[in-house]
Amino acid sequence: MSCLTAGKIAEIQAQIVILQAQLTAAQTALTSALIEIEEYRFDSGVGSQRVRYRDPNKIQKTISHLEAQIDNLERRLTGKGISALNLRRKSGY
């Protein structure tokens, strides 16, 4: 059973909608980054420069991060809590 109030549930649902929209935009950006060729133009006149480059790895990290956030919020709504926990001991103590 969830301990969330109705207001908190509405807030989490609104966050999920926002994150899903961001995820869709990131997936679209990844698709265009895989199709799009990087571009570089340099004009040595007085100085004109144009660079267009999208790093697919960076976009994929963003997608993974957004998916994790959505999963976390959905688990909070269903009362499932933490699905995995990794603890590391600091060395040197």
PyMOL Python script that loads the backbone (N, CA, C, O; Angstrom):
from pymol import cmd

cmd.read_pdbstr("""\
ATOM      1  N   MET A   1       0.845  -1.181   0.000  1.00  0.00           N
ATOM      2  CA  MET A   1       0.000   0.000   0.000  1.00  0.00           C
ATOM      3  C   MET A   1       0.885   1.238   0.000  1.00  0.00           C
ATOM      4  O   MET A   1       1.881   1.296   0.721  1.00  0.00           O
ATOM      5  N   SER A   2       0.533   2.192  -0.782  1.00  0.00           N
ATOM      6  CA  SER A   2       1.316   3.400  -0.931  1.00  0.00           C
ATOM      7  C   SER A   2       0.962   4.413   0.157  1.00  0.00           C
ATOM      8  O   SER A   2      -0.195   4.530   0.559  1.00  0.00           O
ATOM      9  N   CYS A   3       1.970   5.137   0.624  1.00  0.00           N
ATOM     10  CA  CYS A   3       1.778   6.182   1.632  1.00  0.00           C
ATOM     11  C   CYS A   3       1.699   7.562   0.994  1.00  0.00           C
ATOM     12  O   CYS A   3       1.777   8.572   1.694  1.00  0.00           O
ATOM     13  N   LEU A   4       1.548   7.618  -0.295  1.00  0.00           N
ATOM     14  CA  LEU A   4       1.538   8.892  -0.996  1.00  0.00           C
ATOM     15  C   LEU A   4       0.167   9.552  -0.910  1.00  0.00           C
ATOM     16  O   LEU A   4      -0.869   8.890  -0.973  1.00  0.00           O
ATOM     17  N   THR A   5       0.190  10.865  -0.767  1.00  0.00           N
ATOM     18  CA  THR A   5      -1.057  11.619  -0.764  1.00  0.00           C
ATOM     19  C   THR A   5      -1.523  11.826  -2.204  1.00  0.00           C
ATOM     20  O   THR A   5      -0.763  11.610  -3.148  1.00  0.00           O
ATOM     21  N   ALA A   6      -2.758  12.240  -2.359  1.00  0.00           N
ATOM     22  CA  ALA A   6      -3.303  12.471  -3.699  1.00  0.00           C
ATOM     23  C   ALA A   6      -2.510  13.561  -4.429  1.00  0.00           C
ATOM     24  O   ALA A   6      -2.290  13.471  -5.637  1.00  0.00           O
ATOM     25  N   GLY A   7      -2.087  14.578  -3.696  1.00  0.00           N
ATOM     26  CA  GLY A   7      -1.298  15.656  -4.292  1.00  0.00           C
ATOM     27  C   GLY A   7       0.056  15.170  -4.780  1.00  0.00           C
ATOM     28  O   GLY A   7       0.513  15.558  -5.855  1.00  0.00           O
ATOM     29  N   LYS A   8       0.694  14.322  -3.990  1.00  0.00           N
ATOM     30  CA  LYS A   8       2.005  13.777  -4.354  1.00  0.00           C
ATOM     31  C   LYS A   8       1.875  12.845  -5.560  1.00  0.00           C
ATOM     32  O   LYS A   8       2.735  12.843  -6.441  1.00  0.00           O
ATOM     33  N   ILE A   9       0.798  12.052  -5.599  1.00  0.00           N
ATOM     34  CA  ILE A   9       0.562  11.159  -6.736  1.00  0.00           C
ATOM     35  C   ILE A   9       0.384  11.988  -8.012  1.00  0.00           C
ATOM     36  O   ILE A   9       0.944  11.642  -9.052  1.00  0.00           O
ATOM     37  N   ALA A  10      -0.388  13.077  -7.943  1.00  0.00           N
ATOM     38  CA  ALA A  10      -0.591  13.944  -9.105  1.00  0.00           C
ATOM     39  C   ALA A  10       0.731  14.579  -9.542  1.00  0.00           C
ATOM     40  O   ALA A  10       0.992  14.710 -10.738  1.00  0.00           O
ATOM     41  N   GLU A  11       1.563  14.973  -8.575  1.00  0.00           N
ATOM     42  CA  GLU A  11       2.859  15.580  -8.881  1.00  0.00           C
ATOM     43  C   GLU A  11       3.769  14.572  -9.590  1.00  0.00           C
ATOM     44  O   GLU A  11       4.424  14.913 -10.575  1.00  0.00           O
ATOM     45  N   ILE A  12       3.810  13.345  -9.095  1.00  0.00           N
ATOM     46  CA  ILE A  12       4.638  12.310  -9.713  1.00  0.00           C
ATOM     47  C   ILE A  12       4.135  11.988 -11.117  1.00  0.00           C
ATOM     48  O   ILE A  12       4.934  11.814 -12.036  1.00  0.00           O
ATOM     49  N   GLN A  13       2.822  11.909 -11.287  1.00  0.00           N
ATOM     50  CA  GLN A  13       2.260  11.642 -12.612  1.00  0.00           C
ATOM     51  C   GLN A  13       2.599  12.761 -13.595  1.00  0.00           C
ATOM     52  O   GLN A  13       2.868  12.497 -14.766  1.00  0.00           O
ATOM     53  N   ALA A  14       2.586  14.003 -13.125  1.00  0.00           N
ATOM     54  CA  ALA A  14       2.946  15.139 -13.980  1.00  0.00           C
ATOM     55  C   ALA A  14       4.422  15.066 -14.370  1.00  0.00           C
ATOM     56  O   ALA A  14       4.780  15.363 -15.510  1.00  0.00           O
ATOM     57  N   GLN A  15       5.279  14.670 -13.425  1.00  0.00           N
ATOM     58  CA  GLN A  15       6.706  14.509 -13.715  1.00  0.00           C
ATOM     59  C   GLN A  15       6.933  13.413 -14.751  1.00  0.00           C
ATOM     60  O   GLN A  15       7.786  13.550 -15.628  1.00  0.00           O
ATOM     61  N   ILE A  16       6.173  12.332 -14.649  1.00  0.00           N
ATOM     62  CA  ILE A  16       6.297  11.234 -15.608  1.00  0.00           C
ATOM     63  C   ILE A  16       5.927  11.710 -17.014  1.00  0.00           C
ATOM     64  O   ILE A  16       6.605  11.369 -17.983  1.00  0.00           O
ATOM     65  N   VAL A  17       4.859  12.493 -17.125  1.00  0.00           N
ATOM     66  CA  VAL A  17       4.437  13.013 -18.433  1.00  0.00           C
ATOM     67  C   VAL A  17       5.533  13.889 -19.032  1.00  0.00           C
ATOM     68  O   VAL A  17       5.831  13.779 -20.222  1.00  0.00           O
ATOM     69  N   ILE A  18       6.132  14.753 -18.223  1.00  0.00           N
ATOM     70  CA  ILE A  18       7.211  15.629 -18.696  1.00  0.00           C
ATOM     71  C   ILE A  18       8.410  14.802 -19.145  1.00  0.00           C
ATOM     72  O   ILE A  18       8.974  15.047 -20.212  1.00  0.00           O
ATOM     73  N   LEU A  19       8.797  13.823 -18.331  1.00  0.00           N
ATOM     74  CA  LEU A  19       9.950  12.987 -18.668  1.00  0.00           C
ATOM     75  C   LEU A  19       9.697  12.157 -19.921  1.00  0.00           C
ATOM     76  O   LEU A  19      10.613  11.940 -20.714  1.00  0.00           O
ATOM     77  N   GLN A  20       8.468  11.693 -20.106  1.00  0.00           N
ATOM     78  CA  GLN A  20       8.145  10.929 -21.314  1.00  0.00           C
ATOM     79  C   GLN A  20       8.241  11.809 -22.565  1.00  0.00           C
ATOM     80  O   GLN A  20       8.670  11.342 -23.620  1.00  0.00           O
ATOM     81  N   ALA A  21       7.847  13.063 -22.450  1.00  0.00           N
ATOM     82  CA  ALA A  21       7.977  14.001 -23.577  1.00  0.00           C
ATOM     83  C   ALA A  21       9.458  14.246 -23.878  1.00  0.00           C
ATOM     84  O   ALA A  21       9.853  14.296 -25.043  1.00  0.00           O
ATOM     85  N   GLN A  22      10.275  14.399 -22.835  1.00  0.00           N
ATOM     86  CA  GLN A  22      11.709  14.578 -23.023  1.00  0.00           C
ATOM     87  C   GLN A  22      12.343  13.332 -23.635  1.00  0.00           C
ATOM     88  O   GLN A  22      13.238  13.434 -24.473  1.00  0.00           O
ATOM     89  N   LEU A  23      11.878  12.163 -23.217  1.00  0.00           N
ATOM     90  CA  LEU A  23      12.384  10.906 -23.752  1.00  0.00           C
ATOM     91  C   LEU A  23      12.063  10.796 -25.243  1.00  0.00           C
ATOM     92  O   LEU A  23      12.915  10.381 -26.030  1.00  0.00           O
ATOM     93  N   THR A  24      10.861  11.158 -25.631  1.00  0.00           N
ATOM     94  CA  THR A  24      10.484  11.135 -27.043  1.00  0.00           C
ATOM     95  C   THR A  24      11.365  12.080 -27.855  1.00  0.00           C
ATOM     96  O   THR A  24      11.812  11.731 -28.947  1.00  0.00           O
ATOM     97  N   ALA A  25      11.613  13.274 -27.324  1.00  0.00           N
ATOM     98  CA  ALA A  25      12.475  14.240 -28.013  1.00  0.00           C
ATOM     99  C   ALA A  25      13.911  13.707 -28.128  1.00  0.00           C
ATOM    100  O   ALA A  25      14.554  13.878 -29.164  1.00  0.00           O
ATOM    101  N   ALA A  26      14.408  13.068 -27.079  1.00  0.00           N
ATOM    102  CA  ALA A  26      15.761  12.510 -27.115  1.00  0.00           C
ATOM    103  C   ALA A  26      15.864  11.366 -28.112  1.00  0.00           C
ATOM    104  O   ALA A  26      16.872  11.242 -28.808  1.00  0.00           O
ATOM    105  N   GLN A  27      14.832  10.526 -28.188  1.00  0.00           N
ATOM    106  CA  GLN A  27      14.841   9.428 -29.152  1.00  0.00           C
ATOM    107  C   GLN A  27      14.804   9.958 -30.586  1.00  0.00           C
ATOM    108  O   GLN A  27      15.448   9.393 -31.470  1.00  0.00           O
ATOM    109  N   THR A  28      14.059  11.033 -30.820  1.00  0.00           N
ATOM    110  CA  THR A  28      14.026  11.668 -32.133  1.00  0.00           C
ATOM    111  C   THR A  28      15.389  12.262 -32.471  1.00  0.00           C
ATOM    112  O   THR A  28      15.855  12.152 -33.605  1.00  0.00           O
ATOM    113  N   ALA A  29      16.022  12.887 -31.492  1.00  0.00           N
ATOM    114  CA  ALA A  29      17.355  13.461 -31.699  1.00  0.00           C
ATOM    115  C   ALA A  29      18.371  12.365 -32.006  1.00  0.00           C
ATOM    116  O   ALA A  29      19.256  12.555 -32.841  1.00  0.00           O
ATOM    117  N   LEU A  30      18.249  11.223 -31.340  1.00  0.00           N
ATOM    118  CA  LEU A  30      19.172  10.111 -31.595  1.00  0.00           C
ATOM    119  C   LEU A  30      18.992   9.597 -33.019  1.00  0.00           C
ATOM    120  O   LEU A  30      19.974   9.323 -33.708  1.00  0.00           O
ATOM    121  N   THR A  31      17.754   9.467 -33.459  1.00  0.00           N
ATOM    122  CA  THR A  31      17.494   9.004 -34.823  1.00  0.00           C
ATOM    123  C   THR A  31      18.101   9.961 -35.837  1.00  0.00           C
ATOM    124  O   THR A  31      18.736   9.528 -36.799  1.00  0.00           O
ATOM    125  N   SER A  32      17.911  11.253 -35.629  1.00  0.00           N
ATOM    126  CA  SER A  32      18.472  12.228 -36.583  1.00  0.00           C
ATOM    127  C   SER A  32      19.990  12.291 -36.470  1.00  0.00           C
ATOM    128  O   SER A  32      20.663  12.579 -37.460  1.00  0.00           O
ATOM    129  N   ALA A  33      20.544  12.032 -35.297  1.00  0.00           N
ATOM    130  CA  ALA A  33      22.004  12.045 -35.131  1.00  0.00           C
ATOM    131  C   ALA A  33      22.638  10.873 -35.868  1.00  0.00           C
ATOM    132  O   ALA A  33      23.749  10.989 -36.386  1.00  0.00           O
ATOM    133  N   LEU A  34      21.940   9.753 -35.915  1.00  0.00           N
ATOM    134  CA  LEU A  34      22.477   8.593 -36.616  1.00  0.00           C
ATOM    135  C   LEU A  34      22.412   8.796 -38.130  1.00  0.00           C
ATOM    136  O   LEU A  34      23.228   8.246 -38.870  1.00  0.00           O
ATOM    137  N   ILE A  35      21.449   9.579 -38.582  1.00  0.00           N
ATOM    138  CA  ILE A  35      21.296   9.837 -40.014  1.00  0.00           C
ATOM    139  C   ILE A  35      22.150  11.037 -40.429  1.00  0.00           C
ATOM    140  O   ILE A  35      22.754  11.043 -41.502  1.00  0.00           O
ATOM    141  N   GLU A  36      22.189  12.033 -39.577  1.00  0.00           N
ATOM    142  CA  GLU A  36      22.842  13.295 -39.898  1.00  0.00           C
ATOM    143  C   GLU A  36      24.361  13.147 -39.918  1.00  0.00           C
ATOM    144  O   GLU A  36      24.942  12.499 -39.047  1.00  0.00           O
ATOM    145  N   ILE A  37      24.995  13.750 -40.915  1.00  0.00           N
ATOM    146  CA  ILE A  37      26.449  13.725 -41.038  1.00  0.00           C
ATOM    147  C   ILE A  37      26.993  14.969 -40.353  1.00  0.00           C
ATOM    148  O   ILE A  37      26.422  16.053 -40.480  1.00  0.00           O
ATOM    149  N   GLU A  38      28.098  14.816 -39.627  1.00  0.00           N
ATOM    150  CA  GLU A  38      28.677  15.983 -38.986  1.00  0.00           C
ATOM    151  C   GLU A  38      29.181  16.949 -40.046  1.00  0.00           C
ATOM    152  O   GLU A  38      29.578  16.539 -41.137  1.00  0.00           O
ATOM    153  N   GLU A  39      29.164  18.206 -39.723  1.00  0.00           N
ATOM    154  CA  GLU A  39      29.506  19.239 -40.689  1.00  0.00           C
ATOM    155  C   GLU A  39      30.483  20.216 -40.053  1.00  0.00           C
ATOM    156  O   GLU A  39      30.348  20.562 -38.879  1.00  0.00           O
ATOM    157  N   TYR A  40      31.453  20.652 -40.815  1.00  0.00           N
ATOM    158  CA  TYR A  40      32.394  21.657 -40.332  1.00  0.00           C
ATOM    159  C   TYR A  40      32.753  22.581 -41.489  1.00  0.00           C
ATOM    160  O   TYR A  40      33.114  22.111 -42.568  1.00  0.00           O
ATOM    161  N   ARG A  41      32.659  23.884 -41.276  1.00  0.00           N
ATOM    162  CA  ARG A  41      33.002  24.862 -42.306  1.00  0.00           C
ATOM    163  C   ARG A  41      33.850  25.950 -41.673  1.00  0.00           C
ATOM    164  O   ARG A  41      33.517  26.443 -40.596  1.00  0.00           O
ATOM    165  N   PHE A  42      34.922  26.326 -42.314  1.00  0.00           N
ATOM    166  CA  PHE A  42      35.799  27.368 -41.791  1.00  0.00           C
ATOM    167  C   PHE A  42      36.133  28.340 -42.911  1.00  0.00           C
ATOM    168  O   PHE A  42      36.555  27.926 -43.991  1.00  0.00           O
ATOM    169  N   ASP A  43      35.949  29.616 -42.663  1.00  0.00           N
ATOM    170  CA  ASP A  43      36.280  30.658 -43.626  1.00  0.00           C
ATOM    171  C   ASP A  43      37.317  31.555 -42.990  1.00  0.00           C
ATOM    172  O   ASP A  43      37.041  32.189 -41.973  1.00  0.00           O
ATOM    173  N   SER A  44      38.503  31.623 -43.564  1.00  0.00           N
ATOM    174  CA  SER A  44      39.592  32.372 -42.937  1.00  0.00           C
ATOM    175  C   SER A  44      39.584  33.848 -43.293  1.00  0.00           C
ATOM    176  O   SER A  44      40.533  34.556 -42.956  1.00  0.00           O
ATOM    177  N   GLY A  45      38.533  34.344 -43.970  1.00  0.00           N
ATOM    178  CA  GLY A  45      38.438  35.767 -44.309  1.00  0.00           C
ATOM    179  C   GLY A  45      38.586  36.626 -43.067  1.00  0.00           C
ATOM    180  O   GLY A  45      39.707  36.975 -42.698  1.00  0.00           O
ATOM    181  N   VAL A  46      37.531  36.964 -42.436  1.00  0.00           N
ATOM    182  CA  VAL A  46      37.568  37.689 -41.179  1.00  0.00           C
ATOM    183  C   VAL A  46      37.238  36.720 -40.054  1.00  0.00           C
ATOM    184  O   VAL A  46      37.409  37.052 -38.881  1.00  0.00           O
ATOM    185  N   GLY A  47      36.782  35.566 -40.386  1.00  0.00           N
ATOM    186  CA  GLY A  47      36.501  34.543 -39.397  1.00  0.00           C
ATOM    187  C   GLY A  47      35.060  34.086 -39.422  1.00  0.00           C
ATOM    188  O   GLY A  47      34.204  34.700 -38.785  1.00  0.00           O
ATOM    189  N   SER A  48      34.790  33.064 -40.114  1.00  0.00           N
ATOM    190  CA  SER A  48      33.477  32.459 -40.143  1.00  0.00           C
ATOM    191  C   SER A  48      33.656  30.973 -39.857  1.00  0.00           C
ATOM    192  O   SER A  48      34.501  30.308 -40.457  1.00  0.00           O
ATOM    193  N   GLN A  49      32.877  30.481 -38.962  1.00  0.00           N
ATOM    194  CA  GLN A  49      33.037  29.084 -38.565  1.00  0.00           C
ATOM    195  C   GLN A  49      31.677  28.475 -38.294  1.00  0.00           C
ATOM    196  O   GLN A  49      30.820  29.109 -37.679  1.00  0.00           O
ATOM    197  N   ARG A  50      31.478  27.267 -38.742  1.00  0.00           N
ATOM    198  CA  ARG A  50      30.216  26.577 -38.492  1.00  0.00           C
ATOM    199  C   ARG A  50      30.512  25.113 -38.226  1.00  0.00           C
ATOM    200  O   ARG A  50      31.188  24.445 -39.009  1.00  0.00           O
ATOM    201  N   VAL A  51      30.001  24.635 -37.122  1.00  0.00           N
ATOM    202  CA  VAL A  51      30.177  23.232 -36.746  1.00  0.00           C
ATOM    203  C   VAL A  51      28.809  22.682 -36.390  1.00  0.00           C
ATOM    204  O   VAL A  51      28.073  23.299 -35.620  1.00  0.00           O
ATOM    205  N   ARG A  52      28.466  21.542 -36.934  1.00  0.00           N
ATOM    206  CA  ARG A  52      27.211  20.878 -36.586  1.00  0.00           C
ATOM    207  C   ARG A  52      27.542  19.424 -36.307  1.00  0.00           C
ATOM    208  O   ARG A  52      27.956  18.692 -37.207  1.00  0.00           O
ATOM    209  N   TYR A  53      27.363  19.010 -35.082  1.00  0.00           N
ATOM    210  CA  TYR A  53      27.762  17.672 -34.673  1.00  0.00           C
ATOM    211  C   TYR A  53      26.882  17.211 -33.530  1.00  0.00           C
ATOM    212  O   TYR A  53      26.657  17.957 -32.577  1.00  0.00           O
ATOM    213  N   ARG A  54      26.393  16.014 -33.615  1.00  0.00           N
ATOM    214  CA  ARG A  54      25.629  15.422 -32.519  1.00  0.00           C
ATOM    215  C   ARG A  54      26.288  14.115 -32.143  1.00  0.00           C
ATOM    216  O   ARG A  54      26.544  13.268 -32.999  1.00  0.00           O
ATOM    217  N   ASP A  55      26.556  13.958 -30.885  1.00  0.00           N
ATOM    218  CA  ASP A  55      27.204  12.742 -30.392  1.00  0.00           C
ATOM    219  C   ASP A  55      26.131  11.733 -29.995  1.00  0.00           C
ATOM    220  O   ASP A  55      25.437  11.939 -29.000  1.00  0.00           O
ATOM    221  N   PRO A  56      25.982  10.649 -30.751  1.00  0.00           N
ATOM    222  CA  PRO A  56      24.956   9.653 -30.427  1.00  0.00           C
ATOM    223  C   PRO A  56      25.145   9.021 -29.047  1.00  0.00           C
ATOM    224  O   PRO A  56      24.164   8.671 -28.391  1.00  0.00           O
ATOM    225  N   ASN A  57      26.387   8.872 -28.601  1.00  0.00           N
ATOM    226  CA  ASN A  57      26.634   8.281 -27.282  1.00  0.00           C
ATOM    227  C   ASN A  57      26.097   9.162 -26.162  1.00  0.00           C
ATOM    228  O   ASN A  57      25.547   8.664 -25.180  1.00  0.00           O
ATOM    229  N   LYS A  58      26.258  10.457 -26.313  1.00  0.00           N
ATOM    230  CA  LYS A  58      25.754  11.394 -25.308  1.00  0.00           C
ATOM    231  C   LYS A  58      24.228  11.364 -25.259  1.00  0.00           C
ATOM    232  O   LYS A  58      23.628  11.401 -24.185  1.00  0.00           O
ATOM    233  N   ILE A  59      23.611  11.295 -26.438  1.00  0.00           N
ATOM    234  CA  ILE A  59      22.147  11.243 -26.501  1.00  0.00           C
ATOM    235  C   ILE A  59      21.647   9.927 -25.897  1.00  0.00           C
ATOM    236  O   ILE A  59      20.624   9.907 -25.213  1.00  0.00           O
ATOM    237  N   GLN A  60      22.372   8.821 -26.153  1.00  0.00           N
ATOM    238  CA  GLN A  60      21.979   7.521 -25.602  1.00  0.00           C
ATOM    239  C   GLN A  60      22.066   7.532 -24.076  1.00  0.00           C
ATOM    240  O   GLN A  60      21.222   6.936 -23.407  1.00  0.00           O
ATOM    241  N   LYS A  61      23.073   8.201 -23.521  1.00  0.00           N
ATOM    242  CA  LYS A  61      23.172   8.325 -22.061  1.00  0.00           C
ATOM    243  C   LYS A  61      21.983   9.106 -21.505  1.00  0.00           C
ATOM    244  O   LYS A  61      21.435   8.759 -20.458  1.00  0.00           O
ATOM    245  N   THR A  62      21.594  10.160 -22.215  1.00  0.00           N
ATOM    246  CA  THR A  62      20.439  10.947 -21.793  1.00  0.00           C
ATOM    247  C   THR A  62      19.176  10.094 -21.813  1.00  0.00           C
ATOM    248  O   THR A  62      18.356  10.170 -20.898  1.00  0.00           O
ATOM    249  N   ILE A  63      19.022   9.283 -22.857  1.00  0.00           N
ATOM    250  CA  ILE A  63      17.856   8.397 -22.958  1.00  0.00           C
ATOM    251  C   ILE A  63      17.836   7.411 -21.801  1.00  0.00           C
ATOM    252  O   ILE A  63      16.794   7.200 -21.180  1.00  0.00           O
ATOM    253  N   SER A  64      18.976   6.808 -21.508  1.00  0.00           N
ATOM    254  CA  SER A  64      19.051   5.848 -20.399  1.00  0.00           C
ATOM    255  C   SER A  64      18.715   6.513 -19.067  1.00  0.00           C
ATOM    256  O   SER A  64      18.029   5.927 -18.229  1.00  0.00           O
ATOM    257  N   HIS A  65      19.199   7.734 -18.878  1.00  0.00           N
ATOM    258  CA  HIS A  65      18.932   8.471 -17.642  1.00  0.00           C
ATOM    259  C   HIS A  65      17.438   8.786 -17.518  1.00  0.00           C
ATOM    260  O   HIS A  65      16.857   8.633 -16.443  1.00  0.00           O
ATOM    261  N   LEU A  66      16.825   9.221 -18.604  1.00  0.00           N
ATOM    262  CA  LEU A  66      15.385   9.526 -18.581  1.00  0.00           C
ATOM    263  C   LEU A  66      14.554   8.277 -18.314  1.00  0.00           C
ATOM    264  O   LEU A  66      13.585   8.321 -17.555  1.00  0.00           O
ATOM    265  N   GLU A  67      14.934   7.157 -18.941  1.00  0.00           N
ATOM    266  CA  GLU A  67      14.217   5.906 -18.714  1.00  0.00           C
ATOM    267  C   GLU A  67      14.321   5.473 -17.255  1.00  0.00           C
ATOM    268  O   GLU A  67      13.353   4.976 -16.679  1.00  0.00           O
ATOM    269  N   ALA A  68      15.499   5.662 -16.658  1.00  0.00           N
ATOM    270  CA  ALA A  68      15.684   5.305 -15.246  1.00  0.00           C
ATOM    271  C   ALA A  68      14.828   6.194 -14.340  1.00  0.00           C
ATOM    272  O   ALA A  68      14.249   5.714 -13.365  1.00  0.00           O
ATOM    273  N   GLN A  69      14.748   7.484 -14.659  1.00  0.00           N
ATOM    274  CA  GLN A  69      13.924   8.391 -13.863  1.00  0.00           C
ATOM    275  C   GLN A  69      12.448   8.014 -13.952  1.00  0.00           C
ATOM    276  O   GLN A  69      11.741   8.003 -12.944  1.00  0.00           O
ATOM    277  N   ILE A  70      11.986   7.705 -15.166  1.00  0.00           N
ATOM    278  CA  ILE A  70      10.588   7.305 -15.341  1.00  0.00           C
ATOM    279  C   ILE A  70      10.309   6.022 -14.575  1.00  0.00           C
ATOM    280  O   ILE A  70       9.281   5.907 -13.907  1.00  0.00           O
ATOM    281  N   ASP A  71      11.221   5.052 -14.667  1.00  0.00           N
ATOM    282  CA  ASP A  71      11.057   3.781 -13.954  1.00  0.00           C
ATOM    283  C   ASP A  71      10.995   4.006 -12.443  1.00  0.00           C
ATOM    284  O   ASP A  71      10.177   3.396 -11.755  1.00  0.00           O
ATOM    285  N   ASN A  72      11.854   4.878 -11.933  1.00  0.00           N
ATOM    286  CA  ASN A  72      11.884   5.186 -10.505  1.00  0.00           C
ATOM    287  C   ASN A  72      10.559   5.799 -10.053  1.00  0.00           C
ATOM    288  O   ASN A  72      10.008   5.409  -9.023  1.00  0.00           O
ATOM    289  N   LEU A  73      10.052   6.761 -10.826  1.00  0.00           N
ATOM    290  CA  LEU A  73       8.793   7.408 -10.456  1.00  0.00           C
ATOM    291  C   LEU A  73       7.620   6.430 -10.528  1.00  0.00           C
ATOM    292  O   LEU A  73       6.724   6.465  -9.684  1.00  0.00           O
ATOM    293  N   GLU A  74       7.628   5.557 -11.538  1.00  0.00           N
ATOM    294  CA  GLU A  74       6.547   4.568 -11.648  1.00  0.00           C
ATOM    295  C   GLU A  74       6.593   3.570 -10.492  1.00  0.00           C
ATOM    296  O   GLU A  74       5.548   3.139 -10.006  1.00  0.00           O
ATOM    297  N   ARG A  75       7.804   3.198 -10.046  1.00  0.00           N
ATOM    298  CA  ARG A  75       7.918   2.309  -8.880  1.00  0.00           C
ATOM    299  C   ARG A  75       7.430   2.995  -7.614  1.00  0.00           C
ATOM    300  O   ARG A  75       6.846   2.351  -6.741  1.00  0.00           O
ATOM    301  N   ARG A  76       7.666   4.307  -7.508  1.00  0.00           N
ATOM    302  CA  ARG A  76       7.160   5.044  -6.343  1.00  0.00           C
ATOM    303  C   ARG A  76       5.641   5.064  -6.329  1.00  0.00           C
ATOM    304  O   ARG A  76       5.014   4.961  -5.274  1.00  0.00           O
ATOM    305  N   LEU A  77       5.055   5.197  -7.519  1.00  0.00           N
ATOM    306  CA  LEU A  77       3.585   5.220  -7.593  1.00  0.00           C
ATOM    307  C   LEU A  77       2.974   3.876  -7.216  1.00  0.00           C
ATOM    308  O   LEU A  77       1.920   3.825  -6.581  1.00  0.00           O
ATOM    309  N   THR A  78       3.632   2.794  -7.606  1.00  0.00           N
ATOM    310  CA  THR A  78       3.083   1.459  -7.337  1.00  0.00           C
ATOM    311  C   THR A  78       3.511   0.923  -5.980  1.00  0.00           C
ATOM    312  O   THR A  78       3.058  -0.146  -5.569  1.00  0.00           O
ATOM    313  N   GLY A  79       4.378   1.648  -5.277  1.00  0.00           N
ATOM    314  CA  GLY A  79       4.808   1.232  -3.947  1.00  0.00           C
ATOM    315  C   GLY A  79       5.875   0.150  -3.952  1.00  0.00           C
ATOM    316  O   GLY A  79       6.064  -0.537  -2.949  1.00  0.00           O
ATOM    317  N   LYS A  80       6.573  -0.009  -5.069  1.00  0.00           N
ATOM    318  CA  LYS A  80       7.596  -1.054  -5.155  1.00  0.00           C
ATOM    319  C   LYS A  80       8.951  -0.609  -4.607  1.00  0.00           C
ATOM    320  O   LYS A  80       9.786  -1.452  -4.280  1.00  0.00           O
ATOM    321  N   GLY A  81       9.178   0.673  -4.503  1.00  0.00           N
ATOM    322  CA  GLY A  81      10.404   1.177  -3.898  1.00  0.00           C
ATOM    323  C   GLY A  81      11.645   0.895  -4.711  1.00  0.00           C
ATOM    324  O   GLY A  81      11.608   0.901  -5.941  1.00  0.00           O
ATOM    325  N   ILE A  82      12.748   0.646  -4.019  1.00  0.00           N
ATOM    326  CA  ILE A  82      14.049   0.442  -4.644  1.00  0.00           C
ATOM    327  C   ILE A  82      14.104  -0.950  -5.260  1.00  0.00           C
ATOM    328  O   ILE A  82      13.757  -1.941  -4.618  1.00  0.00           O
ATOM    329  N   SER A  83      14.550  -1.012  -6.528  1.00  0.00           N
ATOM    330  CA  SER A  83      14.657  -2.317  -7.182  1.00  0.00           C
ATOM    331  C   SER A  83      16.060  -2.894  -7.058  1.00  0.00           C
ATOM    332  O   SER A  83      16.219  -4.115  -7.057  1.00  0.00           O
ATOM    333  N   ALA A  84      17.082  -2.050  -6.954  1.00  0.00           N
ATOM    334  CA  ALA A  84      18.459  -2.526  -6.811  1.00  0.00           C
ATOM    335  C   ALA A  84      19.261  -1.468  -6.069  1.00  0.00           C
ATOM    336  O   ALA A  84      19.050  -0.268  -6.248  1.00  0.00           O
ATOM    337  N   LEU A  85      20.165  -1.922  -5.250  1.00  0.00           N
ATOM    338  CA  LEU A  85      20.984  -1.007  -4.471  1.00  0.00           C
ATOM    339  C   LEU A  85      22.407  -1.522  -4.460  1.00  0.00           C
ATOM    340  O   LEU A  85      22.657  -2.664  -4.073  1.00  0.00           O
ATOM    341  N   ASN A  86      23.340  -0.687  -4.883  1.00  0.00           N
ATOM    342  CA  ASN A  86      24.756  -1.043  -4.876  1.00  0.00           C
ATOM    343  C   ASN A  86      25.477  -0.152  -3.882  1.00  0.00           C
ATOM    344  O   ASN A  86      25.454   1.072  -4.015  1.00  0.00           O
ATOM    345  N   LEU A  87      26.107  -0.741  -2.905  1.00  0.00           N
ATOM    346  CA  LEU A  87      26.870   0.006  -1.919  1.00  0.00           C
ATOM    347  C   LEU A  87      28.351  -0.241  -2.153  1.00  0.00           C
ATOM    348  O   LEU A  87      28.769  -1.365  -2.433  1.00  0.00           O
ATOM    349  N   ARG A  88      29.140   0.818  -2.037  1.00  0.00           N
ATOM    350  CA  ARG A  88      30.584   0.685  -2.201  1.00  0.00           C
ATOM    351  C   ARG A  88      31.260   1.244  -0.955  1.00  0.00           C
ATOM    352  O   ARG A  88      30.867   2.281  -0.419  1.00  0.00           O
ATOM    353  N   ARG A  89      32.255   0.548  -0.528  1.00  0.00           N
ATOM    354  CA  ARG A  89      33.036   1.005   0.608  1.00  0.00           C
ATOM    355  C   ARG A  89      34.165   1.883   0.108  1.00  0.00           C
ATOM    356  O   ARG A  89      34.868   1.525  -0.837  1.00  0.00           O
ATOM    357  N   LYS A  90      34.338   3.031   0.741  1.00  0.00           N
ATOM    358  CA  LYS A  90      35.441   3.907   0.378  1.00  0.00           C
ATOM    359  C   LYS A  90      36.723   3.311   0.902  1.00  0.00           C
ATOM    360  O   LYS A  90      36.785   2.841   2.038  1.00  0.00           O
ATOM    361  N   SER A  91      37.742   3.331   0.077  1.00  0.00           N
ATOM    362  CA  SER A  91      39.037   2.807   0.525  1.00  0.00           C
ATOM    363  C   SER A  91      39.822   3.911   1.209  1.00  0.00           C
ATOM    364  O   SER A  91      39.600   5.094   0.951  1.00  0.00           O
ATOM    365  N   GLY A  92      40.729   3.525   2.071  1.00  0.00           N
ATOM    366  CA  GLY A  92      41.570   4.499   2.741  1.00  0.00           C
ATOM    367  C   GLY A  92      41.144   4.830   4.143  1.00  0.00           C
ATOM    368  O   GLY A  92      41.750   5.699   4.769  1.00  0.00           O
ATOM    369  N   TYR A  93      40.124   4.177   4.669  1.00  0.00           N
ATOM    370  CA  TYR A  93      39.669   4.457   6.036  1.00  0.00           C
ATOM    371  C   TYR A  93      40.058   3.333   6.957  1.00  0.00           C
ATOM    372  O   TYR A  93      39.764   3.383   8.151  1.00  0.00           O
TER     373      TYR A  93
END
""", "prot")
cmd.dss("prot")
cmd.show_as("cartoon", "prot")
cmd.util.cbc("prot")
cmd.orient("prot")
